[in-house]
Amino acid sequence: MKPRHSAAWAGAAVVALVATAGCGTKAAEGAAEAVDRSAAIMAALTRATDRADQVGSAQVEMTTDLGTGTPIAMDGTYSWGDGYAYDVQMDTKASQMQTLQDAPTIRTLLVDGAYYYDVDPQPSGPLAGKEWMKVDASAVFGEQGAQALSGSSGSPVASLKGLKYAEDVDDLGTETVDGKRTTHYRATIDSSRMGKFKDALGDENGLLGATTGGVDSITVDIWVGDDDLPVRILQVMGAMKVTVDFEKFGATAEVKAPPAAQTGDLTEAIKDASGR
């Protein structure tokens, strides 16, 4: 496997996981020392967290700009009611996957901490005659990072919960987004308050750390609708910008892993290509 393919797969994972991972974390020591914020802002973010938690899934459109070329576009369904999973279509060329898929988009799944890419069967190698390519999250985030982001820690709910650990949270007023009236909030979270997500960013064996170029803080913009559900989330991490637009909440189909007989596992090959 060529290293540039590894970078593309890292980008694909970042698009879907980081875009909603934010700062999924349990209460940390020192949270009580977080900077003061208004009761109105905290109440609004709490309502948004609770509402998103209740619906458990969403149809989204997403773009990730890695700062190295054409932003990667994705759209599909995400669920977090029973673990974190997604089923999306990703721009093939922007993600540098055109050597493995001739179609303009490539279907990508996340199931039980593993990524699956619907590729064209290859004539030789681990993907010979296989329809799906599997990459374990540990190849992208490192062992520590994958463990930190297991379960539902990558969900939009975890992202919203993480905002209470921000140093600064501001109410930027009312804006119209995708035809919806929203209130725009902005939060800045430094490395000392990133909780588990810091493991994913800092693990030297993970491609995410190399992709972002190192992250000292995360800036999160969130637009909340009148129904107390998020309409858009924008995260900036180093050179990376990720935008998630929530088109519709609830009623998404269960995401299942492809049949093992149709899947080629490239996890170890990608770890080797990235220097493990």
C-alpha positions as a LaTeX table, in Angstrom:
\begin{tabular}{lrrr}
\hline
Residue & $x$ (\AA) & $y$ (\AA) & $z$ (\AA) \\
\hline
Met1 & 0.00 & 0.00 & 0.00 \\
Lys2 & 1.27 & 3.46 & $-0.86$ \\
Pro3 & 1.42 & 6.04 & 1.97 \\
Arg4 & $-0.84$ & 8.46 & 0.08 \\
His5 & $-3.60$ & 5.86 & 0.23 \\
Ser6 & $-3.13$ & 5.70 & 3.98 \\
Ala7 & $-3.56$ & 9.46 & 4.18 \\
Ala8 & $-6.76$ & 9.19 & 2.17 \\
Trp9 & $-8.18$ & 6.54 & 4.47 \\
Ala10 & $-7.24$ & 8.67 & 7.46 \\
Gly11 & $-9.09$ & 11.55 & 5.88 \\
Ala12 & $-12.14$ & 9.38 & 5.32 \\
Ala13 & $-12.18$ & 8.37 & 8.95 \\
Val14 & $-11.57$ & 11.92 & 10.12 \\
Val15 & $-14.52$ & 13.15 & 8.07 \\
Ala16 & $-16.98$ & 10.87 & 9.77 \\
Leu17 & $-15.55$ & 10.35 & 13.21 \\
Val18 & $-13.78$ & 13.56 & 14.11 \\
Ala19 & $-16.51$ & 15.70 & 12.66 \\
Thr20 & $-18.81$ & 14.47 & 15.39 \\
Ala21 & $-16.32$ & 13.30 & 17.97 \\
Gly22 & $-15.40$ & 16.71 & 19.30 \\
Cys23 & $-14.61$ & 16.06 & 22.91 \\
Gly24 & $-16.56$ & 12.97 & 23.86 \\
Thr25 & $-15.42$ & 12.55 & 27.46 \\
Lys26 & $-16.64$ & 11.83 & 30.96 \\
Ala27 & $-16.37$ & 14.45 & 33.67 \\
Ala28 & $-12.72$ & 15.19 & 34.25 \\
Glu29 & $-10.86$ & 16.47 & 37.26 \\
Gly30 & $-10.75$ & 20.22 & 37.10 \\
Ala31 & $-14.05$ & 20.56 & 35.25 \\
Ala32 & $-15.31$ & 22.61 & 38.18 \\
Glu33 & $-12.61$ & 25.14 & 37.37 \\
Ala34 & $-13.90$ & 25.74 & 33.85 \\
Val35 & $-14.45$ & 29.37 & 32.99 \\
Asp36 & $-17.77$ & 30.90 & 33.90 \\
Arg37 & $-20.46$ & 30.90 & 31.26 \\
Ser38 & $-23.97$ & 32.20 & 31.28 \\
Ala39 & $-26.81$ & 30.01 & 32.51 \\
Ala40 & $-28.71$ & 30.70 & 29.29 \\
Ile41 & $-25.94$ & 29.29 & 27.07 \\
Met42 & $-25.46$ & 26.20 & 29.22 \\
Ala43 & $-29.21$ & 25.58 & 29.33 \\
Ala44 & $-29.42$ & 25.80 & 25.53 \\
Leu45 & $-26.50$ & 23.40 & 25.02 \\
Thr46 & $-27.95$ & 20.98 & 27.58 \\
Arg47 & $-31.28$ & 20.96 & 25.78 \\
Ala48 & $-29.52$ & 20.31 & 22.46 \\
Thr49 & $-27.56$ & 17.45 & 24.01 \\
Asp50 & $-30.65$ & 15.83 & 25.50 \\
Arg51 & $-32.69$ & 16.17 & 22.30 \\
Ala52 & $-29.93$ & 14.71 & 20.11 \\
Asp53 & $-29.48$ & 11.86 & 22.58 \\
Gln54 & $-33.18$ & 11.04 & 22.37 \\
Val55 & $-33.41$ & 10.82 & 18.57 \\
Gly56 & $-30.33$ & 8.57 & 18.30 \\
Ser57 & $-29.60$ & 9.02 & 14.57 \\
Ala58 & $-29.53$ & 11.54 & 11.72 \\
Gln59 & $-29.14$ & 12.11 & 7.98 \\
Val60 & $-26.16$ & 14.40 & 7.44 \\
Glu61 & $-24.06$ & 16.13 & 4.80 \\
Met62 & $-20.42$ & 16.67 & 5.65 \\
Thr63 & $-17.25$ & 18.19 & 4.22 \\
Thr64 & $-13.70$ & 17.94 & 5.53 \\
Asp65 & $-10.91$ & 20.25 & 4.42 \\
Leu66 & $-7.54$ & 18.72 & 5.32 \\
Gly67 & $-5.70$ & 21.77 & 4.00 \\
Thr68 & $-4.01$ & 19.69 & 1.32 \\
Gly69 & $-6.41$ & 19.82 & $-1.63$ \\
Thr70 & $-10.07$ & 19.39 & $-2.54$ \\
Pro71 & $-12.34$ & 19.04 & 0.52 \\
Ile72 & $-13.84$ & 15.57 & 0.97 \\
Ala73 & $-17.64$ & 15.44 & 0.74 \\
Met74 & $-19.77$ & 12.79 & 2.41 \\
Asp75 & $-23.49$ & 12.28 & 2.99 \\
Gly76 & $-25.52$ & 9.53 & 4.61 \\
Thr77 & $-26.83$ & 8.29 & 7.94 \\
Tyr78 & $-25.27$ & 8.24 & 11.39 \\
Ser79 & $-26.57$ & 6.44 & 14.47 \\
Trp80 & $-25.49$ & 6.56 & 18.11 \\
Gly81 & $-28.35$ & 5.00 & 20.05 \\
Asp82 & $-26.50$ & 1.69 & 20.48 \\
Gly83 & $-22.83$ & 2.39 & 19.74 \\
Tyr84 & $-21.62$ & 4.64 & 16.93 \\
Ala85 & $-22.12$ & 3.66 & 13.27 \\
Tyr86 & $-22.60$ & 5.25 & 9.88 \\
Asp87 & $-23.41$ & 4.44 & 6.25 \\
Val88 & $-22.32$ & 7.20 & 3.85 \\
Gln89 & $-21.31$ & 7.99 & 0.29 \\
Met90 & $-17.88$ & 9.67 & 0.01 \\
Asp91 & $-16.37$ & 11.59 & $-2.91$ \\
Thr92 & $-14.00$ & 9.08 & $-4.54$ \\
Lys93 & $-11.55$ & 11.46 & $-6.21$ \\
Ala94 & $-11.27$ & 13.92 & $-3.31$ \\
Ser95 & $-10.46$ & 11.05 & $-0.95$ \\
Gln96 & $-7.87$ & 9.66 & $-3.42$ \\
Met97 & $-9.66$ & 6.33 & $-3.68$ \\
Gln98 & $-10.07$ & 6.35 & $-7.48$ \\
Thr99 & $-7.51$ & 3.56 & $-7.92$ \\
Leu100 & $-9.85$ & 1.29 & $-5.96$ \\
Gln101 & $-13.25$ & 2.55 & $-7.12$ \\
Asp102 & $-14.27$ & 3.78 & $-10.59$ \\
Ala103 & $-17.58$ & 5.32 & $-9.47$ \\
Pro104 & $-17.68$ & 9.03 & $-8.50$ \\
Thr105 & $-18.62$ & 8.11 & $-4.93$ \\
Ile106 & $-17.58$ & 5.25 & $-2.70$ \\
Arg107 & $-19.85$ & 3.76 & $-0.03$ \\
Thr108 & $-18.22$ & 3.76 & 3.39 \\
Leu109 & $-19.40$ & 2.10 & 6.60 \\
Leu110 & $-18.35$ & 2.33 & 10.23 \\
Val111 & $-19.39$ & $-0.70$ & 12.29 \\
Asp112 & $-17.99$ & $-1.76$ & 15.68 \\
Gly113 & $-14.87$ & 0.38 & 15.37 \\
Ala114 & $-13.94$ & $-0.71$ & 11.84 \\
Tyr115 & $-14.23$ & 1.14 & 8.52 \\
Tyr116 & $-15.45$ & $-0.63$ & 5.38 \\
Tyr117 & $-14.99$ & 0.75 & 1.85 \\
Asp118 & $-17.00$ & $-0.60$ & $-1.09$ \\
Val119 & $-14.16$ & $-1.02$ & $-3.61$ \\
Asp120 & $-13.87$ & $-2.65$ & $-7.02$ \\
Pro121 & $-12.50$ & $-6.21$ & $-6.73$ \\
Gln122 & $-8.76$ & $-6.19$ & $-7.41$ \\
Pro123 & $-6.85$ & $-8.70$ & $-9.55$ \\
Ser124 & $-4.32$ & $-9.53$ & $-6.83$ \\
Gly125 & $-3.32$ & $-8.86$ & $-3.24$ \\
Pro126 & $-5.56$ & $-8.80$ & $-0.14$ \\
Leu127 & $-8.44$ & $-7.27$ & $-2.14$ \\
Ala128 & $-8.36$ & $-9.90$ & $-4.91$ \\
Gly129 & $-11.98$ & $-10.68$ & $-5.71$ \\
Lys130 & $-13.18$ & $-8.70$ & $-2.68$ \\
Glu131 & $-15.94$ & $-6.10$ & $-2.74$ \\
Trp132 & $-15.10$ & $-4.51$ & 0.60 \\
Met133 & $-11.90$ & $-3.19$ & 2.18 \\
Lys134 & $-11.70$ & $-3.18$ & 5.98 \\
Val135 & $-9.55$ & $-0.83$ & 8.06 \\
Asp136 & $-9.64$ & $-1.00$ & 11.86 \\
Ala137 & $-9.84$ & 2.32 & 13.69 \\
Ser138 & $-6.49$ & 1.59 & 15.38 \\
Ala139 & $-4.78$ & 2.11 & 11.99 \\
Val140 & $-6.13$ & 5.67 & 11.89 \\
Phe141 & $-6.14$ & 6.78 & 15.52 \\
Gly142 & $-3.56$ & 4.46 & 17.08 \\
Glu143 & $-4.41$ & 1.90 & 19.74 \\
Gln144 & $-5.02$ & 4.48 & 22.48 \\
Gly145 & $-7.05$ & 6.74 & 20.26 \\
Ala146 & $-9.24$ & 3.93 & 18.96 \\
Gln147 & $-9.94$ & 2.79 & 22.50 \\
Ala148 & $-10.74$ & 6.34 & 23.59 \\
Leu149 & $-13.25$ & 6.79 & 20.77 \\
Ser150 & $-14.91$ & 3.39 & 21.09 \\
Gly151 & $-18.61$ & 2.91 & 21.79 \\
Ser152 & $-20.63$ & 6.10 & 21.26 \\
Ser153 & $-17.79$ & 8.52 & 22.00 \\
Gly154 & $-17.75$ & 9.67 & 18.38 \\
Ser155 & $-21.39$ & 10.70 & 18.30 \\
Pro156 & $-22.88$ & 14.20 & 18.05 \\
Val157 & $-24.18$ & 13.77 & 21.59 \\
Ala158 & $-20.64$ & 13.26 & 22.88 \\
Ser159 & $-19.56$ & 16.37 & 20.97 \\
Leu160 & $-22.25$ & 18.47 & 22.60 \\
Lys161 & $-21.47$ & 17.13 & 26.06 \\
Gly162 & $-17.83$ & 18.04 & 25.54 \\
Leu163 & $-18.64$ & 21.73 & 25.09 \\
Lys164 & $-19.09$ & 22.18 & 28.84 \\
Tyr165 & $-15.33$ & 21.69 & 29.20 \\
Ala166 & $-14.55$ & 24.62 & 26.91 \\
Glu167 & $-12.57$ & 27.58 & 28.19 \\
Asp168 & $-14.79$ & 30.03 & 26.34 \\
Val169 & $-18.36$ & 29.61 & 25.09 \\
Asp170 & $-20.02$ & 32.57 & 23.36 \\
Asp171 & $-23.50$ & 33.29 & 22.04 \\
Leu172 & $-22.99$ & 34.88 & 18.61 \\
Gly173 & $-26.66$ & 35.59 & 17.98 \\
Thr174 & $-29.35$ & 34.45 & 15.58 \\
Glu175 & $-28.53$ & 33.25 & 12.05 \\
Thr176 & $-30.35$ & 31.44 & 9.24 \\
Val177 & $-28.69$ & 28.13 & 8.24 \\
Asp178 & $-30.14$ & 25.84 & 5.56 \\
Gly179 & $-33.34$ & 27.86 & 5.72 \\
Lys180 & $-33.68$ & 27.36 & 9.48 \\
Arg181 & $-33.55$ & 29.96 & 12.23 \\
Thr182 & $-30.68$ & 29.10 & 14.58 \\
Thr183 & $-28.64$ & 30.44 & 17.46 \\
His184 & $-24.89$ & 30.38 & 16.82 \\
Tyr185 & $-22.55$ & 29.35 & 19.66 \\
Arg186 & $-18.75$ & 29.13 & 19.61 \\
Ala187 & $-16.50$ & 27.22 & 22.00 \\
Thr188 & $-12.73$ & 26.89 & 22.33 \\
Ile189 & $-11.30$ & 23.79 & 23.99 \\
Asp190 & $-7.58$ & 23.56 & 24.75 \\
Ser191 & $-5.54$ & 20.38 & 24.98 \\
Ser192 & $-5.85$ & 20.17 & 28.77 \\
Arg193 & $-9.62$ & 19.79 & 28.44 \\
Met194 & $-9.84$ & 17.41 & 25.49 \\
Gly195 & $-10.27$ & 14.33 & 27.67 \\
Lys196 & $-10.21$ & 11.04 & 25.76 \\
Phe197 & $-10.03$ & 12.77 & 22.39 \\
Lys198 & $-6.50$ & 13.92 & 23.21 \\
Asp199 & $-5.41$ & 10.28 & 22.92 \\
Ala200 & $-6.59$ & 10.18 & 19.32 \\
Leu201 & $-4.80$ & 13.42 & 18.45 \\
Gly202 & $-1.61$ & 12.70 & 20.33 \\
Asp203 & $-0.93$ & 9.03 & 19.59 \\
Glu204 & 2.19 & 9.12 & 17.42 \\
Asn205 & 1.18 & 5.78 & 15.89 \\
Gly206 & $-2.10$ & 7.22 & 14.60 \\
Leu207 & $-2.56$ & 8.81 & 11.18 \\
Leu208 & $-4.89$ & 11.44 & 12.64 \\
Gly209 & $-2.08$ & 13.17 & 14.52 \\
Ala210 & 0.00 & 13.32 & 11.37 \\
Thr211 & $-2.95$ & 14.54 & 9.31 \\
Thr212 & $-3.82$ & 17.45 & 11.61 \\
Gly213 & $-0.20$ & 18.49 & 12.11 \\
Gly214 & $-0.70$ & 18.59 & 15.87 \\
Val215 & $-3.54$ & 20.26 & 17.74 \\
Asp216 & $-3.29$ & 22.54 & 20.77 \\
Ser217 & $-6.94$ & 23.51 & 20.76 \\
Ile218 & $-10.24$ & 22.84 & 19.01 \\
Thr219 & $-12.68$ & 25.55 & 18.00 \\
Val220 & $-16.29$ & 24.40 & 17.71 \\
Asp221 & $-19.10$ & 26.44 & 16.17 \\
Ile222 & $-22.60$ & 25.04 & 16.64 \\
Trp223 & $-25.88$ & 26.33 & 15.27 \\
Val224 & $-28.92$ & 25.18 & 17.29 \\
Gly225 & $-32.45$ & 25.34 & 15.84 \\
Asp226 & $-35.65$ & 26.41 & 17.53 \\
Asp227 & $-36.41$ & 22.72 & 18.13 \\
Asp228 & $-33.25$ & 22.48 & 20.28 \\
Leu229 & $-31.50$ & 20.20 & 17.76 \\
Pro230 & $-28.15$ & 21.03 & 16.13 \\
Val231 & $-28.40$ & 22.25 & 12.54 \\
Arg232 & $-24.68$ & 22.60 & 11.82 \\
Ile233 & $-21.39$ & 21.90 & 13.61 \\
Leu234 & $-18.06$ & 23.30 & 12.41 \\
Gln235 & $-14.81$ & 22.12 & 14.01 \\
Val236 & $-11.35$ & 23.54 & 13.39 \\
Met237 & $-8.38$ & 21.41 & 14.49 \\
Gly238 & $-5.03$ & 22.67 & 13.31 \\
Ala239 & $-5.09$ & 22.65 & 9.51 \\
Met240 & $-8.29$ & 20.62 & 9.42 \\
Lys241 & $-11.83$ & 22.02 & 9.11 \\
Val242 & $-14.88$ & 19.77 & 9.34 \\
Thr243 & $-18.47$ & 20.89 & 8.70 \\
Val244 & $-21.51$ & 18.74 & 9.52 \\
Asp245 & $-25.01$ & 19.72 & 8.38 \\
Phe246 & $-27.85$ & 17.78 & 9.99 \\
Glu247 & $-30.57$ & 17.35 & 7.36 \\
Lys248 & $-32.99$ & 15.10 & 9.25 \\
Phe249 & $-33.03$ & 13.39 & 12.62 \\
Gly250 & $-34.21$ & 9.88 & 13.48 \\
Ala251 & $-35.56$ & 6.87 & 11.54 \\
Thr252 & $-32.29$ & 5.57 & 10.04 \\
Ala253 & $-31.67$ & 1.94 & 9.12 \\
Glu254 & $-29.37$ & $-0.31$ & 11.15 \\
Val255 & $-25.78$ & $-0.38$ & 9.85 \\
Lys256 & $-24.32$ & $-3.87$ & 9.48 \\
Ala257 & $-20.82$ & $-5.04$ & 8.56 \\
Pro258 & $-20.40$ & $-6.62$ & 5.10 \\
Pro259 & $-20.02$ & $-10.42$ & 4.87 \\
Ala260 & $-16.53$ & $-11.53$ & 5.92 \\
Ala261 & $-16.14$ & $-13.59$ & 2.73 \\
Gln262 & $-16.47$ & $-10.38$ & 0.67 \\
Thr263 & $-14.02$ & $-8.37$ & 2.78 \\
Gly264 & $-10.25$ & $-7.89$ & 2.60 \\
Asp265 & $-8.58$ & $-6.58$ & 5.78 \\
Leu266 & $-5.86$ & $-3.96$ & 5.12 \\
Thr267 & $-5.38$ & $-2.82$ & 8.72 \\
Glu268 & $-1.85$ & $-4.21$ & 9.09 \\
Ala269 & $-0.79$ & $-2.99$ & 5.64 \\
Ile270 & $-1.85$ & 0.56 & 6.49 \\
Lys271 & $-0.08$ & 0.44 & 9.86 \\
Asp272 & 3.08 & $-0.69$ & 8.08 \\
Ala273 & 2.77 & 2.07 & 5.46 \\
Ser274 & 2.41 & 4.72 & 8.17 \\
Gly275 & 5.30 & 3.37 & 10.24 \\
Arg276 & 2.91 & 1.75 & 12.69 \\
\hline
\end{tabular}
